[in-house]
Amino acid sequence: MTAQTETVIRQYYAAFNAADPAGMLALLSEDVRHDINEGGTELGRSAFSAFLARMDRHYREQVTDLVVMVGEGGTRASAEFVIQGTYLHTDHGLPEARGQTYTLPVGAFFEVQGGLISRVTNYYNLADWTRQVSA
């Protein structure tokens, strides 16, 4: 189970880097729980799809330096990586977008059930991101 969980997480980020939201969604359970950095919790694949569409409009990002760690039993995992991004269009409540680039370390936590991701929780330093795009 541990190797399968790592494979699913790596496939998720490969789809992310390929700008393949359908590929990402295919790896999620129908009732996936998504804990948004400094935000709320959304439930379900359709809510996650809407989140991805919004993100794709405002940001172009790539995951680099990915490290995946899987807990004993293989149902929980974490990932540490760096996001290399470009801020494309102003997102509600955030600084004005002018094509600024940014680099952020990110931590993510997952639960995997039946070979599908059932929880995604992301953490990054929003104050650092704001500083980078406001400079």
Secondary structure, 3 states (H helix, E strand, C coil): CHHHHHHHHHHHHHHHHCCCHHHHHCCEEEEEEEECCCCCEEECHHHHHHHHHHHHHHEEEEEEEEEEEECCCCCEEEEEEEEEEEECCCCCCCCCCCCCEEEEEEEEEEEEECCEEEEEEEEECHHHHHHHHHC
